[in-house]
Amino acid sequence: MSSIANSLLKLAPANPILLRVVTAGGRRLRHAFTRWIYLALLIGVLLITLVTTSSGKTSLSDLARAATQVFSYISYVQLGMICLLAPVFTAGAITQERDSRTYSILLATPLTNAQIVLGSLFSRLYYVIALLLSGVPVFAITLFYGGVTAQNIVLSFAIALTTGMFTGSLAIAIAVFRLGSSKTVFWFYVFNAVYLVGLWMVDARIHTDPTTGIAHTTWLTGIHPFLALQSVVNPTSYGVPSDPSVVAGLPGIFRWYRLQPAHAYVAIMFTGSLLMVVPSAIVLRRIAQRTEAGLFEYLRGLLLPNRQTRRKVRNVWSNPVAWREAATRAGASARGITRWATITIGLAGAAVILVYYHRHALTVEEVRQWLVGLVLLQFSVALLVATNTAAGAVTRERESQTLDLLLVTPVTSHYYIWGKLRGLVSFMLPFAIVPTLTIILVVLYDGFTGALWTDNAVVYPEVAIELPLFLTTLIAWACMLGLQLSLRWSRTIVAVMGSVAVLAGICSVLGVCGMAALHIPWVGIIFAAFSPFTGICTLLDGLYYADKTFGGASGDPTIARVIMAISFLSSSAVYCMLVWFMYRSMVKNFDMIIRRQHR
């Protein structure tokens, strides 16, 4: 019994990998800063929501309803932060060991496969659990007001924890089976954006019963973290089906899945984590001994043993740095494949919306809503890809020690940084072209049906010019932000985490300010144009937001359209100037930062 207990103890609490990461991570100031910022964000949301929802309310029932709203907001913020930070913490679980050339040494130690896999998993989940534990006092405050039960709080934490656990287990499986390397973070963010936003949009379309008009949970609720959390924090407007006939004929496990979607989500994520961790622990050393190239390369070598690879001749640009960033990333790599997959899916989504609109299955207002959701999804993926790619543009060269070779060449800081920026923007241009082609298809359809110059038009025709200009400048700004942090930080994973966090913080603040500014008459659209996500909503649903800003007093929307055009041209110019100032600052401080990091 003592030997079994000792073996189980070495798997998790006394795991050497876990102890090493926890001991080293506890001394790093940036992890403490991450927890402080996370806790400060929760406290800020708590205080703001309490002030806005409970002002002038003195009865206990009113305070209980206010506490319910507070719990709802901070639960969404917590889950959103976990979905944002968990891929960063967990994606480098084993790939970081391989990239730093310590993976082979780790395999040569007496550690078992299970110890390596579980140690890598738990060491990454340690940061996620530390974030969740730091927010426990904030959630406990809502219990004093009533309206929130301890079971709801436990369920919200369980959803967030199992989401992080599934993310970490997926990272372990990808790393063990050699399906990814340092690009794992990139894939995680793209998949998260498409999965979370896509399923949310589909559920928004089907969760309302057409006969009764009552919204209820669907089959998608149990596999989507935010939908599962919505069934916990808002059971009145998004509860289980009230009609017994909906679940009466289902088998027992499926009936439980429909009636308890939050519990089902926790169980599915936990089971999925086990299904990925256990095979990884079984084949870890077997995969490592067979090939260092990866599972796909190993299978390709078995199927095509005599295959000869030939590299075609490439025409290099006048700036080789820019060509390398644009051409090599857009090839048959993970980023290149994902880029073209995103383009194809985006255009297919626009075509499906138009087909349903042509068949009168969607109204004009519904088409606008779906169009806003589709473009926002494409833009979110574009921002994540741009930030992730730019954040590793300099750090990966530093880690591979190729930056030192570039510094001894005649390449100047101006030449190097301008090449990086130009190459990254050229690589990201298709992400701005896809929404533009989507809007052009809609405008052409409006012109074909004769609704282009009427109020029944889906979008205004000038949006086909304003949107690509606005998106291109925003993508250039995101690339510049990632480049700056990539230059200042020495490790790729830290640069990616910091860049995504900074970008999310800026877009969140601008989004809240932009939505609040829309209530200001006449100048609301001007302020909204400087917020990325609010600006896209304003462009694609201009009739609604113009009427919201002008209060219906203008009558003719021409004035609003002129103001919108001037506002978005001005905001694009401001973002271009911001990119230029950031570029000049990088060129000026490049040599000083590089020398400081080589000390």
C-alpha positions as CSV (number, residue, x, y, z in Angstrom):
1,M,0.0,0.0,0.0
2,S,2.8,2.4,0.8
3,S,4.4,1.8,-2.6
4,I,1.1,2.5,-4.3
5,A,0.6,5.7,-2.3
6,N,4.1,6.8,-3.0
7,S,3.6,6.3,-6.8
8,L,0.3,8.2,-6.7
9,L,2.0,11.0,-4.7
10,K,4.7,11.3,-7.4
11,L,2.2,11.6,-10.1
12,A,0.7,14.9,-8.9
13,P,1.6,16.6,-5.5
14,A,5.3,15.5,-5.5
15,N,5.8,15.4,-9.2
16,P,9.3,16.9,-9.9
17,I,8.1,18.8,-13.0
18,L,5.2,20.3,-11.1
19,L,7.5,21.2,-8.1
20,R,10.0,22.8,-10.4
21,V,7.5,25.0,-12.2
22,V,5.6,25.9,-9.1
23,T,8.8,26.9,-7.2
24,A,10.2,28.9,-10.1
25,G,6.8,30.5,-11.0
26,G,6.2,31.6,-7.5
27,R,9.3,33.8,-7.7
28,R,8.5,35.4,-11.0
29,L,7.0,38.9,-10.7
30,R,5.1,38.7,-14.0
31,H,3.0,35.8,-12.7
32,A,2.1,37.9,-9.6
33,F,1.3,40.8,-11.9
34,T,-1.0,38.6,-13.9
35,R,-2.9,37.5,-10.8
36,W,-3.1,41.1,-9.6
37,I,-4.5,42.3,-12.9
38,Y,-7.0,39.5,-13.1
39,L,-8.2,40.2,-9.5
40,A,-8.3,43.9,-10.2
41,L,-10.4,43.3,-13.3
42,L,-12.9,41.2,-11.3
43,I,-13.0,43.8,-8.5
44,G,-13.6,46.6,-11.0
45,V,-16.4,44.7,-12.7
46,L,-17.9,43.9,-9.2
47,L,-17.8,47.5,-8.0
48,I,-19.1,49.1,-11.3
49,T,-21.9,46.6,-11.5
50,L,-22.9,47.0,-7.9
51,V,-23.0,50.8,-8.3
52,T,-25.0,50.8,-11.5
53,T,-27.5,48.1,-10.6
54,S,-28.1,48.8,-6.9
55,S,-28.2,52.6,-6.9
56,G,-31.4,53.8,-5.3
57,K,-32.5,50.3,-4.3
58,T,-32.9,49.5,-0.6
59,S,-35.2,46.5,-0.5
60,L,-33.7,43.0,0.0
61,S,-35.3,41.7,-3.2
62,D,-33.7,44.5,-5.2
63,L,-30.3,43.8,-3.7
64,A,-30.7,40.1,-4.5
65,R,-31.5,40.9,-8.1
66,A,-28.5,43.2,-8.3
67,A,-26.3,40.5,-6.8
68,T,-27.5,38.1,-9.5
69,Q,-26.5,40.5,-12.2
70,V,-23.1,41.1,-10.5
71,F,-22.6,37.3,-10.4
72,S,-23.5,37.0,-14.0
73,Y,-21.1,39.7,-15.1
74,I,-18.1,38.5,-13.1
75,S,-18.7,34.9,-14.1
76,Y,-18.6,35.8,-17.8
77,V,-15.4,37.9,-17.2
78,Q,-13.8,35.0,-15.3
79,L,-14.6,32.5,-18.1
80,G,-13.5,34.9,-20.8
81,M,-10.1,35.5,-19.0
82,I,-9.6,31.7,-18.6
83,C,-10.4,31.1,-22.3
84,L,-7.9,33.9,-23.2
85,L,-5.1,33.0,-20.8
86,A,-5.4,29.2,-20.6
87,P,-4.1,28.6,-24.2
88,V,-1.1,30.8,-23.4
89,F,-0.3,28.9,-20.2
90,T,-0.9,25.4,-21.4
91,A,0.1,25.4,-25.1
92,G,3.8,25.3,-24.4
93,A,3.4,22.4,-22.0
94,I,5.8,20.0,-23.8
95,T,6.6,22.1,-27.0
96,Q,8.6,24.6,-24.8
97,E,10.7,21.7,-23.6
98,R,11.3,20.7,-27.2
99,D,12.0,24.2,-28.4
100,S,14.6,24.8,-25.7
101,R,16.3,21.4,-26.5
102,T,15.6,20.0,-23.0
103,Y,12.9,17.5,-24.2
104,S,15.5,14.8,-25.0
105,I,17.1,15.2,-21.5
106,L,13.6,15.0,-19.9
107,L,13.0,11.6,-21.7
108,A,16.4,10.3,-20.5
109,T,15.5,10.8,-16.8
110,P,14.0,8.0,-14.6
111,L,10.6,9.8,-14.8
112,T,7.8,7.6,-16.2
113,N,5.6,8.6,-19.1
114,A,2.7,9.4,-16.7
115,Q,4.9,11.6,-14.5
116,I,6.1,13.6,-17.6
117,V,2.6,14.0,-19.0
118,L,0.8,14.8,-15.8
119,G,3.6,16.9,-14.5
120,S,3.6,19.0,-17.6
121,L,-0.2,19.3,-17.5
122,F,-0.5,20.1,-13.8
123,S,2.3,22.6,-13.9
124,R,0.5,24.6,-16.6
125,L,-2.9,24.3,-14.8
126,Y,-1.2,25.6,-11.7
127,Y,-1.4,29.1,-13.1
128,V,-5.0,28.7,-14.1
129,I,-6.0,27.4,-10.7
130,A,-4.1,30.2,-9.0
131,L,-6.2,32.7,-11.0
132,L,-9.4,31.0,-10.1
133,L,-8.5,30.8,-6.4
134,S,-7.6,34.5,-6.4
135,G,-11.2,35.3,-7.5
136,V,-12.9,33.3,-4.8
137,P,-13.3,36.2,-2.3
138,V,-14.8,38.3,-5.1
139,F,-17.5,35.7,-5.8
140,A,-18.1,35.2,-2.0
141,I,-19.2,38.8,-1.7
142,T,-22.2,38.1,-3.9
143,L,-23.5,35.6,-1.3
144,F,-24.1,38.3,1.3
145,Y,-26.7,40.0,-0.9
146,G,-28.6,36.8,-1.7
147,G,-29.9,35.8,-5.1
148,V,-26.8,33.7,-5.7
149,T,-26.4,30.2,-4.3
150,A,-23.1,28.4,-3.5
151,Q,-24.0,25.8,-6.1
152,N,-24.1,28.4,-8.8
153,I,-20.7,29.7,-7.8
154,V,-19.2,26.1,-7.7
155,L,-20.7,25.4,-11.1
156,S,-19.2,28.6,-12.6
157,F,-15.8,27.7,-11.2
158,A,-16.1,24.1,-12.4
159,I,-16.9,25.3,-16.0
160,A,-13.9,27.5,-16.0
161,L,-11.6,24.9,-14.5
162,T,-12.6,22.1,-16.8
163,T,-12.3,24.5,-19.8
164,G,-8.7,25.1,-18.7
165,M,-8.1,21.4,-18.1
166,F,-9.4,20.4,-21.5
167,T,-7.2,23.1,-23.1
168,G,-4.2,21.8,-21.3
169,S,-4.9,18.1,-22.2
170,L,-5.4,19.1,-25.8
171,A,-2.0,20.8,-25.8
172,I,-0.4,17.7,-24.3
173,A,-1.9,15.5,-26.9
174,I,-0.8,17.8,-29.7
175,A,2.7,18.0,-28.3
176,V,3.1,14.3,-27.7
177,F,1.9,13.2,-31.1
178,R,4.1,15.9,-32.7
179,L,1.1,17.6,-34.3
180,G,2.4,21.0,-33.5
181,S,5.3,23.0,-32.1
182,S,5.6,26.6,-31.1
183,K,2.6,27.3,-33.4
184,T,0.3,25.6,-30.9
185,V,-0.8,28.9,-29.4
186,F,-1.7,30.2,-32.8
187,W,-3.9,27.2,-33.5
188,F,-5.6,27.4,-30.1
189,Y,-6.6,31.0,-30.6
190,V,-7.9,30.5,-34.0
191,F,-9.9,27.4,-32.9
192,N,-11.2,29.2,-29.8
193,A,-12.4,32.2,-31.8
194,V,-14.2,30.1,-34.5
195,Y,-15.6,27.6,-32.1
196,L,-16.9,30.0,-29.4
197,V,-18.3,32.7,-31.7
198,G,-19.6,30.2,-34.4
199,L,-21.6,28.0,-32.0
200,W,-22.9,31.0,-30.1
201,M,-24.3,32.4,-33.4
202,V,-25.9,29.1,-34.3
203,D,-27.4,28.7,-30.8
204,A,-28.8,32.3,-31.0
205,R,-30.6,31.2,-34.1
206,I,-32.2,28.0,-32.8
207,H,-32.6,28.5,-29.1
208,T,-36.0,30.2,-29.4
209,D,-39.1,28.0,-29.8
210,P,-40.9,29.3,-32.9
211,T,-44.3,28.2,-31.6
212,T,-44.1,29.7,-28.1
213,G,-41.3,32.3,-28.6
214,I,-39.6,31.1,-25.3
215,A,-35.8,30.7,-25.3
216,H,-34.4,27.5,-23.9
217,T,-31.2,25.5,-23.9
218,T,-30.2,23.5,-27.0
219,W,-28.0,20.5,-27.9
220,L,-25.1,23.0,-28.2
221,T,-25.3,24.2,-24.6
222,G,-23.5,21.2,-23.1
223,I,-20.5,21.6,-25.4
224,H,-20.0,25.4,-25.2
225,P,-18.6,27.0,-22.1
226,F,-20.4,30.3,-22.4
227,L,-23.7,28.7,-23.2
228,A,-23.3,26.3,-20.3
229,L,-22.5,29.3,-18.0
230,Q,-25.5,31.2,-19.3
231,S,-27.8,28.3,-18.3
232,V,-26.4,28.7,-14.7
233,V,-26.3,32.5,-14.3
234,N,-29.5,33.2,-16.3
235,P,-31.8,30.2,-15.9
236,T,-35.1,32.3,-16.3
237,S,-34.4,33.4,-19.9
238,Y,-32.2,30.5,-20.9
239,G,-33.4,27.5,-19.0
240,V,-34.1,23.9,-19.8
241,P,-37.1,23.2,-22.1
242,S,-40.3,23.6,-20.2
243,D,-42.2,21.3,-22.6
244,P,-41.9,17.7,-21.2
245,S,-42.3,16.3,-24.7
246,V,-39.0,17.7,-25.9
247,V,-37.0,15.3,-23.6
248,A,-39.5,12.7,-22.8
249,G,-38.6,10.2,-25.5
250,L,-34.8,10.5,-25.1
251,P,-32.6,7.9,-23.5
252,G,-31.5,8.4,-19.9
253,I,-28.0,10.0,-20.6
254,F,-29.4,12.3,-23.3
255,R,-32.2,13.3,-21.1
256,W,-29.7,14.2,-18.4
257,Y,-27.7,16.1,-21.0
258,R,-30.6,18.3,-22.0
259,L,-31.9,18.8,-18.4
260,Q,-28.5,19.5,-16.8
261,P,-26.3,21.2,-19.5
262,A,-23.8,22.7,-17.1
263,H,-23.2,19.4,-15.3
264,A,-23.0,17.7,-18.7
265,Y,-20.4,20.3,-19.9
266,V,-18.2,19.7,-16.9
267,A,-18.5,15.9,-17.3
268,I,-17.7,16.0,-21.1
269,M,-14.7,18.3,-20.6
270,F,-13.3,16.1,-17.8
271,T,-13.9,12.9,-19.8
272,G,-12.3,14.4,-22.9
273,S,-9.3,15.4,-20.9
274,L,-8.8,11.9,-19.7
275,L,-9.2,10.5,-23.2
276,M,-6.3,12.7,-24.4
277,V,-4.0,12.4,-21.4
278,V,-4.1,8.6,-21.0
279,P,-3.1,7.7,-24.6
280,S,-0.4,10.5,-24.4
281,A,1.1,8.8,-21.3
282,I,1.1,5.4,-23.1
283,V,2.9,6.4,-26.3
284,L,5.1,9.3,-25.1
285,R,8.5,7.6,-25.4
286,R,7.4,5.3,-28.3
287,I,6.5,8.3,-30.5
288,A,9.7,10.1,-29.4
289,Q,11.9,7.1,-30.3
290,R,10.4,6.6,-33.8
291,T,10.7,10.1,-35.2
292,E,11.7,13.6,-34.2
293,A,10.0,15.1,-37.3
294,G,6.4,14.5,-36.2
295,L,3.6,12.0,-36.7
296,F,2.6,13.4,-40.1
297,E,6.1,13.2,-41.4
298,Y,6.5,9.7,-40.1
299,L,3.4,8.4,-41.8
300,R,4.3,10.2,-45.0
301,G,7.7,8.5,-44.9
302,L,6.0,5.1,-44.6
303,L,3.6,5.7,-47.5
304,L,6.1,7.5,-49.8
305,P,9.5,6.1,-49.0
306,N,11.1,7.3,-52.2
307,R,9.5,10.7,-52.4
308,Q,11.9,13.4,-53.5
309,T,11.3,16.9,-52.4
310,R,12.2,19.8,-54.7
311,R,12.0,23.4,-53.8
312,K,10.8,25.7,-56.5
313,V,12.5,28.9,-57.4
314,R,11.3,32.0,-55.5
315,N,11.4,35.6,-56.5
316,V,12.7,37.5,-53.5
317,W,11.4,41.1,-52.9
318,S,13.6,44.1,-52.7
319,N,13.4,43.8,-49.0
320,P,14.3,40.2,-48.1
321,V,13.1,40.6,-44.5
322,A,9.6,41.6,-45.7
323,W,9.6,38.7,-48.3
324,R,10.5,36.2,-45.6
325,E,7.7,37.3,-43.3
326,A,5.1,37.3,-46.0
327,A,6.0,34.5,-48.4
328,T,7.3,31.9,-46.0
329,R,4.5,32.3,-43.5
330,A,1.9,32.0,-46.3
331,G,3.2,28.8,-47.6
332,A,2.3,25.2,-46.6
333,S,2.7,26.0,-42.9
334,A,0.2,26.1,-40.1
335,R,-0.5,29.8,-40.6
336,G,-0.7,29.5,-44.3
337,I,-3.2,26.6,-44.2
338,T,-5.3,28.4,-41.6
339,R,-5.3,31.6,-43.5
340,W,-6.7,30.0,-46.6
341,A,-9.1,27.9,-44.5
342,T,-10.4,31.1,-42.9
343,I,-10.8,32.7,-46.2
344,T,-12.8,29.8,-47.6
345,I,-15.0,29.4,-44.6
346,G,-15.7,33.2,-44.5
347,L,-16.8,33.4,-48.1
348,A,-18.9,30.2,-47.7
349,G,-20.6,31.7,-44.7
350,A,-21.5,34.9,-46.7
351,A,-22.9,32.7,-49.5
352,V,-25.0,30.7,-47.1
353,I,-26.5,33.9,-45.6
354,L,-27.3,35.3,-49.0
355,V,-29.0,32.0,-50.1
356,Y,-31.2,32.1,-47.0
357,Y,-32.0,35.7,-47.6
358,H,-32.9,35.0,-51.2
359,R,-35.2,32.3,-50.1
360,H,-36.9,34.7,-47.7
361,A,-35.8,32.6,-44.7
362,L,-34.1,35.6,-43.2
363,T,-35.4,39.2,-42.9
364,V,-33.2,42.2,-43.6
365,E,-32.6,42.8,-39.9
366,E,-31.6,39.2,-39.3
367,V,-29.2,39.3,-42.3
368,R,-27.6,42.4,-40.8
369,Q,-27.2,40.6,-37.5
370,W,-25.7,37.5,-39.1
371,L,-23.4,39.7,-41.2
372,V,-22.2,41.6,-38.2
373,G,-21.5,38.3,-36.4
374,L,-19.7,36.8,-39.4
375,V,-17.4,39.9,-39.9
376,L,-16.7,40.2,-36.2
377,L,-15.7,36.5,-36.2
378,Q,-13.4,37.1,-39.1
379,F,-11.9,40.2,-37.6
380,S,-11.4,38.5,-34.2
381,V,-9.4,35.8,-35.9
382,A,-7.5,38.3,-37.9
383,L,-6.5,40.3,-34.8
384,L,-5.4,37.1,-33.0
385,V,-3.4,35.9,-35.9
386,A,-1.8,39.3,-36.5
387,T,-0.9,39.7,-32.8
388,N,0.4,36.1,-32.4
389,T,2.5,36.2,-35.6
390,A,3.9,39.6,-34.8
391,A,4.7,38.8,-31.2
392,G,6.9,35.9,-32.3
393,A,8.6,37.7,-35.2
394,V,11.6,38.9,-33.2
395,T,11.6,36.5,-30.2
396,R,11.8,33.4,-32.4
397,E,14.8,34.8,-34.2
398,R,16.4,35.5,-30.8
399,E,15.6,32.0,-29.6
400,S,17.0,30.4,-32.7
401,Q,20.1,32.7,-32.5
402,T,19.5,34.0,-36.0
403,L,19.0,37.6,-34.8
404,D,22.7,37.8,-33.9
405,L,23.6,36.9,-37.5
406,L,21.3,39.6,-38.9
407,L,22.9,42.2,-36.6
408,V,26.4,41.7,-38.1
409,T,25.0,42.2,-41.6
410,P,24.5,45.7,-43.2
411,V,20.8,45.5,-42.3
412,T,19.8,48.6,-40.3
413,S,17.1,48.9,-37.7
414,H,15.0,50.9,-40.2
415,Y,15.4,48.2,-42.9
416,Y,14.7,45.4,-40.5
417,I,11.6,46.7,-38.7
418,W,10.1,48.1,-41.8
419,G,10.6,44.7,-43.5
420,K,8.9,43.0,-40.6
421,L,6.0,45.3,-40.6
422,R,5.5,45.2,-44.4
423,G,5.8,41.5,-44.5
424,L,3.3,40.9,-41.7
425,V,0.8,43.3,-43.2
426,S,1.1,41.6,-46.6
427,F,0.6,38.3,-44.9
428,M,-2.5,39.6,-43.1
429,L,-4.1,41.4,-46.1
430,P,-6.3,38.4,-47.1
431,F,-7.9,38.6,-43.7
432,A,-9.1,42.1,-44.5
433,I,-10.1,41.0,-48.1
434,V,-12.5,38.4,-46.9
435,P,-14.9,40.8,-45.1
436,T,-14.6,43.1,-48.0
437,L,-15.6,40.4,-50.5
438,T,-18.4,39.5,-48.2
439,I,-19.7,43.1,-48.2
440,I,-19.2,43.4,-52.0
441,L,-21.4,40.2,-52.5
442,V,-24.1,41.7,-50.3
443,V,-24.0,45.1,-52.2
444,L,-24.1,43.3,-55.5
445,Y,-27.1,41.3,-54.4
446,D,-28.8,44.5,-53.2
447,G,-28.1,46.1,-56.6
448,F,-29.5,43.0,-58.3
449,T,-32.8,43.2,-56.3
450,G,-33.1,47.0,-56.6
451,A,-32.8,47.6,-52.9
452,L,-29.4,49.2,-52.9
453,W,-30.5,52.8,-52.6
454,T,-33.4,52.2,-50.3
455,D,-33.9,51.5,-46.6
456,N,-34.2,47.8,-47.3
457,A,-30.6,47.6,-48.3
458,V,-28.6,45.3,-46.1
459,V,-25.6,47.6,-46.0
460,Y,-24.8,51.0,-47.4
461,P,-22.7,50.7,-50.6
462,E,-19.9,53.0,-49.4
463,V,-19.1,50.4,-46.7
464,A,-17.3,48.4,-49.4
465,I,-14.7,51.2,-49.4
466,E,-14.7,52.2,-45.7
467,L,-14.5,48.7,-44.2
468,P,-11.3,47.5,-46.0
469,L,-9.5,50.7,-45.1
470,F,-10.6,50.5,-41.5
471,L,-9.7,46.8,-41.2
472,T,-6.3,47.3,-42.8
473,T,-5.2,50.1,-40.5
474,L,-6.4,48.1,-37.5
475,I,-4.5,45.0,-38.6
476,A,-1.4,47.1,-39.1
477,W,-1.8,48.5,-35.6
478,A,-2.1,45.0,-34.2
479,C,1.0,43.9,-36.0
480,M,2.9,46.9,-34.7
481,L,1.8,46.3,-31.2
482,G,2.9,42.6,-31.4
483,L,6.3,43.7,-32.9
484,Q,6.9,46.2,-30.1
485,L,6.3,43.6,-27.4
486,S,8.3,41.0,-29.4
487,L,11.3,43.3,-29.4
488,R,11.0,44.1,-25.7
489,W,10.5,40.6,-24.4
490,S,13.0,37.7,-24.9
491,R,10.6,34.7,-24.9
492,T,8.0,33.9,-27.5
493,I,5.4,32.6,-25.0
494,V,5.7,35.7,-22.8
495,A,5.5,38.0,-25.8
496,V,2.4,36.2,-27.1
497,M,0.7,36.2,-23.7
498,G,1.5,39.9,-23.2
499,S,0.4,41.0,-26.7
500,V,-2.9,39.2,-26.5
501,A,-3.6,40.5,-23.0
502,V,-2.8,44.1,-24.0
503,L,-4.8,43.8,-27.2
504,A,-7.8,42.4,-25.4
505,G,-7.6,45.1,-22.7
506,I,-7.4,47.9,-25.3
507,C,-10.2,46.5,-27.4
508,S,-12.4,45.9,-24.3
509,V,-12.0,49.4,-23.0
510,L,-12.5,51.0,-26.5
511,G,-15.6,48.7,-27.0
512,V,-17.2,49.8,-23.7
513,C,-16.5,53.4,-24.5
514,G,-17.7,53.1,-28.0
515,M,-21.0,51.5,-27.1
516,A,-21.6,54.0,-24.3
517,A,-20.8,56.9,-26.7
518,L,-23.6,55.8,-29.1
519,H,-26.1,57.2,-26.7
520,I,-24.7,60.7,-27.1
521,P,-26.7,62.5,-29.8
522,W,-24.9,63.5,-33.0
523,V,-21.3,62.8,-31.9
524,G,-21.8,59.1,-30.9
525,I,-20.9,57.7,-34.3
526,I,-17.7,59.8,-34.3
527,F,-16.5,58.2,-31.0
528,A,-17.7,54.8,-32.1
529,A,-15.5,54.9,-35.2
530,F,-12.4,54.8,-33.1
531,S,-13.4,51.5,-31.4
532,P,-12.6,48.5,-33.5
533,F,-15.5,46.2,-32.7
534,T,-18.0,49.0,-32.2
535,G,-16.9,50.6,-35.5
536,I,-17.6,47.4,-37.4
537,C,-21.1,47.1,-35.9
538,T,-21.8,50.7,-36.8
539,L,-20.6,50.2,-40.4
540,L,-22.6,47.0,-41.1
541,D,-25.7,48.1,-39.3
542,G,-25.6,51.8,-40.1
543,L,-29.3,52.3,-40.2
544,Y,-29.9,51.1,-36.7
545,Y,-27.0,52.9,-35.1
546,A,-27.6,56.1,-37.1
547,D,-31.2,56.2,-35.8
548,K,-29.9,55.3,-32.3
549,T,-27.4,58.2,-32.3
550,F,-29.7,60.8,-34.0
551,G,-32.8,59.6,-32.2
552,G,-34.8,59.5,-35.4
553,A,-34.7,63.3,-35.6
554,S,-32.7,63.5,-38.8
555,G,-35.4,61.9,-41.0
556,D,-33.0,61.6,-43.9
557,P,-30.0,59.2,-43.1
558,T,-27.8,61.0,-45.6
559,I,-26.4,63.3,-42.9
560,A,-25.6,60.3,-40.7
561,R,-23.9,58.5,-43.7
562,V,-21.7,61.5,-44.4
563,I,-20.7,61.8,-40.7
564,M,-20.0,58.1,-40.6
565,A,-17.8,58.3,-43.7
566,I,-15.8,61.3,-42.4
567,S,-15.5,59.6,-38.9
568,F,-14.1,56.3,-40.3
569,L,-11.7,58.1,-42.6
570,S,-10.5,60.1,-39.7
571,S,-10.1,57.0,-37.4
572,S,-8.2,55.2,-40.2
573,A,-5.9,58.2,-40.5
574,V,-5.4,58.2,-36.7
575,Y,-4.5,54.6,-36.6
576,C,-2.0,55.1,-39.4
577,M,-0.4,57.9,-37.5
578,L,-0.2,55.7,-34.4
579,V,1.5,52.9,-36.4
580,W,4.0,55.5,-37.7
581,F,4.8,56.8,-34.3
582,M,5.2,53.3,-32.9
583,Y,7.5,52.5,-35.8
584,R,9.7,55.5,-35.3
585,S,9.9,54.7,-31.6
586,M,11.0,51.1,-32.4
587,V,13.7,52.3,-34.9
588,K,15.0,54.8,-32.4
589,N,15.2,52.4,-29.5
590,F,16.1,49.2,-31.4
591,D,19.9,49.2,-30.7
592,M,19.5,50.1,-27.1
593,I,16.9,47.4,-26.4
594,I,19.0,44.7,-28.2
595,R,22.2,45.7,-26.2
596,R,20.3,45.7,-22.9
597,Q,19.0,42.1,-23.6
598,H,22.5,40.9,-24.4
599,R,24.0,41.9,-21.1
